Amino acid sequence: MFNDLYPSDVAGMVLVDAEHPDEEPRQKELQHTFPPSVRASIEKRSGRQRFWSQVTDQINLYLGLDRLKLALGRKYSPIFPDELQHEILFLEQQPKYIEAVKAENRLDAESAAQVRASGSLGSRPLIVLTAGIPYAGDEDDDLLTDQQKAKRDNLWIHELQAQYVNLSSRGKQVVVQGSSHEMPSDRPNAIIAAVHEVWSDVKLNSLQPTTSKP
């Protein structure tokens, strides 16, 4: 969408396990292939979690329970310095942050429509970084067989994420093994390497001599 609005400001792009506008409907399609008992358990658990989230979010916030967890040593990422971890966790517990997340979620459908309507990157270099373990720690893992988990992972890695490669005639996908969706925490060097590769590609091509037409 940024490229669609400001194409002159984009020389290349790295997508870091980017959210896909069709993930939710495709996940629902996949779930319909699961046995009825599994689907019922997933729906029941999801509804229960939504209910308790609504009940406990405000209680946790205003009684300071999340701040207590932070004081007792809760960590955002094992690789971040303590000062940065405390800052991130502190900001996440502000009422304005929580309301901003809820407002963003309410506009998911509108955002997805805008993404689908945006243009391509043309020939700009593009690297699509994809998490190798996209659903690490998913709460539904205990309900699924290994085959069902493999189908779920395949949908994200080899279908949804792979579609992004077609946004550019010079696009490629890199599956980052050992990384969850939290790639900035799990495999930051993969992001650094991809950005450097795109930057080097742009710089190299900008130095190539152009041949004028007769």
C-alpha positions as CSV (number, residue, x, y, z in Angstrom):
1,M,0.0,0.0,0.0
2,F,2.9,2.4,0.7
3,N,4.3,1.7,-2.7
4,D,0.9,2.3,-4.3
5,L,0.7,5.7,-2.6
6,Y,4.3,6.8,-2.8
7,P,6.0,4.8,-5.6
8,S,8.8,7.3,-6.0
9,D,9.9,6.6,-2.4
10,V,10.3,2.9,-2.8
11,A,13.4,1.4,-4.4
12,G,12.9,-2.2,-3.1
13,M,11.2,-4.0,-0.4
14,V,11.6,-6.7,2.3
15,L,8.4,-8.3,3.7
16,V,9.0,-9.8,7.1
17,D,6.5,-12.6,7.5
18,A,3.9,-10.1,6.4
19,E,0.3,-10.6,7.4
20,H,-1.8,-11.8,4.5
21,P,-5.4,-10.4,3.9
22,D,-6.7,-13.8,3.0
23,E,-5.3,-15.7,5.9
24,E,-8.4,-15.8,8.1
25,P,-10.8,-17.0,5.3
26,R,-8.3,-19.5,4.1
27,Q,-7.8,-20.8,7.6
28,K,-11.5,-21.3,8.0
29,E,-11.6,-23.2,4.7
30,L,-8.8,-25.4,6.0
31,Q,-10.6,-26.0,9.3
32,H,-13.7,-27.2,7.4
33,T,-11.5,-30.2,6.2
34,F,-10.9,-31.2,9.8
35,P,-13.2,-33.7,11.6
36,P,-16.4,-32.1,13.1
37,S,-15.2,-32.9,16.7
38,V,-12.0,-30.9,16.1
39,R,-13.8,-28.0,14.5
40,A,-16.2,-27.9,17.5
41,S,-13.4,-27.9,20.0
42,I,-11.6,-25.1,18.2
43,E,-14.7,-23.0,18.0
44,K,-15.6,-23.6,21.7
45,R,-12.1,-22.7,22.8
46,S,-12.0,-19.6,20.7
47,G,-15.3,-18.4,22.0
48,R,-14.2,-19.0,25.6
49,Q,-11.0,-17.1,25.1
50,R,-12.8,-14.1,23.6
51,F,-15.1,-14.0,26.6
52,W,-12.4,-14.2,29.2
53,S,-10.2,-11.8,27.4
54,Q,-13.0,-9.2,27.5
55,V,-13.5,-9.9,31.2
56,T,-9.9,-10.0,32.3
57,D,-8.1,-7.4,30.1
58,Q,-9.4,-4.4,31.9
59,I,-9.0,-6.0,35.3
60,N,-5.4,-6.9,34.6
61,L,-4.7,-3.4,33.3
62,Y,-6.2,-1.4,36.1
63,L,-5.1,-3.6,39.0
64,G,-1.6,-3.5,37.6
65,L,-1.2,-7.3,37.3
66,D,0.7,-7.0,34.0
67,R,3.0,-4.5,35.6
68,L,3.6,-7.0,38.4
69,K,4.5,-9.7,35.9
70,L,7.0,-7.3,34.4
71,A,8.5,-6.5,37.8
72,L,8.8,-10.2,38.5
73,G,10.9,-10.7,35.4
74,R,8.6,-11.3,32.5
75,K,10.5,-10.9,29.2
76,Y,9.4,-9.8,25.8
77,S,12.4,-11.4,24.0
78,P,15.5,-13.2,25.3
79,I,17.8,-11.3,23.0
80,F,16.6,-7.7,23.8
81,P,18.5,-5.7,26.5
82,D,16.5,-5.3,29.7
83,E,16.0,-1.6,29.2
84,L,14.3,-2.1,25.8
85,Q,12.2,-5.0,27.1
86,H,10.9,-2.9,30.0
87,E,10.1,0.0,27.6
88,I,8.2,-2.3,25.1
89,L,6.2,-4.0,27.9
90,F,5.4,-0.7,29.6
91,L,4.1,0.8,26.4
92,E,2.0,-2.3,25.6
93,Q,0.2,-1.9,28.9
94,Q,-1.0,1.7,28.3
95,P,-4.8,2.0,27.8
96,K,-4.2,4.0,24.6
97,Y,-2.1,1.1,23.2
98,I,-4.9,-1.4,24.0
99,E,-7.6,0.8,22.4
100,A,-5.4,1.3,19.3
101,V,-5.0,-2.4,18.8
102,K,-8.8,-2.9,19.2
103,A,-9.5,-0.1,16.7
104,E,-7.0,-1.6,14.2
105,N,-8.7,-5.1,14.5
106,R,-12.1,-3.5,13.8
107,L,-10.8,-2.3,10.5
108,D,-9.3,-5.6,9.4
109,A,-11.8,-6.1,6.5
110,E,-11.3,-2.6,5.2
111,S,-7.5,-2.9,5.4
112,A,-7.6,-6.2,3.6
113,A,-9.6,-4.6,0.7
114,Q,-7.1,-1.8,0.4
115,V,-4.2,-4.3,0.2
116,R,-5.9,-6.3,-2.5
117,A,-6.5,-3.1,-4.5
118,S,-3.0,-1.9,-4.3
119,G,-0.6,-2.3,-7.3
120,S,2.5,-4.4,-7.8
121,L,6.1,-3.5,-7.2
122,G,7.0,-3.7,-10.9
123,S,10.6,-4.7,-11.2
124,R,11.7,-3.4,-7.8
125,P,13.7,-6.1,-5.9
126,L,11.6,-7.9,-3.3
127,I,12.5,-10.5,-0.7
128,V,9.7,-12.3,1.1
129,L,10.9,-13.6,4.5
130,T,8.6,-16.4,5.8
131,A,8.6,-17.9,9.2
132,G,9.6,-21.6,9.1
133,I,7.5,-22.4,12.2
134,P,4.6,-19.9,11.8
135,Y,2.3,-21.3,14.4
136,A,4.8,-22.1,17.2
137,G,3.0,-22.5,20.5
138,D,-0.5,-22.3,18.9
139,E,-3.2,-23.0,21.4
140,D,-4.9,-25.5,19.1
141,D,-1.8,-27.7,18.6
142,D,-3.1,-30.3,21.1
143,L,-6.3,-30.7,19.0
144,L,-4.5,-31.3,15.7
145,T,-2.7,-34.3,14.2
146,D,0.8,-33.9,12.7
147,Q,-0.7,-34.0,9.3
148,Q,-3.3,-31.3,10.1
149,K,-0.5,-29.1,11.5
150,A,1.5,-29.7,8.3
151,K,-1.4,-28.6,6.2
152,R,-1.8,-25.4,8.3
153,D,1.9,-24.6,8.0
154,N,1.9,-25.3,4.3
155,L,-1.0,-22.9,3.7
156,W,1.0,-20.1,5.3
157,I,4.5,-20.9,3.9
158,H,3.9,-22.3,0.4
159,E,0.6,-20.7,-0.5
160,L,-0.2,-17.3,1.2
161,Q,3.4,-16.1,1.6
162,A,4.5,-17.5,-1.8
163,Q,1.8,-15.3,-3.4
164,Y,3.8,-12.2,-2.4
165,V,6.7,-13.2,-4.6
166,N,4.5,-12.3,-7.6
167,L,4.3,-8.7,-6.5
168,S,7.6,-8.1,-8.3
169,S,9.2,-9.5,-11.4
170,R,12.4,-9.7,-9.2
171,G,10.8,-11.3,-6.1
172,K,12.0,-14.2,-4.2
173,Q,10.9,-16.1,-1.0
174,V,13.3,-17.1,1.8
175,V,11.8,-19.5,4.4
176,V,13.6,-18.6,7.7
177,Q,14.0,-21.9,9.5
178,G,13.6,-21.8,13.3
179,S,11.6,-18.6,13.3
180,S,8.1,-18.0,14.5
181,H,6.1,-14.9,13.5
182,E,8.3,-13.0,15.9
183,M,11.1,-12.9,13.4
184,P,12.7,-9.7,14.7
185,S,13.2,-11.5,18.0
186,D,13.9,-15.0,16.7
187,R,16.1,-14.3,13.6
188,P,17.1,-10.7,13.4
189,N,20.1,-11.4,11.3
190,A,17.9,-12.8,8.6
191,I,16.1,-9.5,8.3
192,I,19.4,-7.6,8.3
193,A,20.8,-9.8,5.5
194,A,17.7,-9.4,3.4
195,V,17.6,-5.6,3.7
196,H,21.3,-5.5,2.8
197,E,20.7,-7.7,-0.2
198,V,17.9,-5.5,-1.5
199,W,19.9,-2.4,-0.8
200,S,23.0,-3.8,-2.7
201,D,20.8,-4.8,-5.6
202,V,19.3,-1.3,-5.9
203,K,22.7,0.3,-5.6
204,L,24.3,-2.0,-8.2
205,N,21.5,-1.5,-10.7
206,S,21.6,2.3,-10.2
207,L,25.3,2.2,-11.3
208,Q,24.6,0.2,-14.5
209,P,25.1,2.2,-17.7
210,T,21.9,2.8,-19.6
211,T,21.8,2.3,-23.4
212,S,20.1,5.1,-25.2
213,K,17.7,4.2,-28.0
214,P,18.6,5.4,-31.5
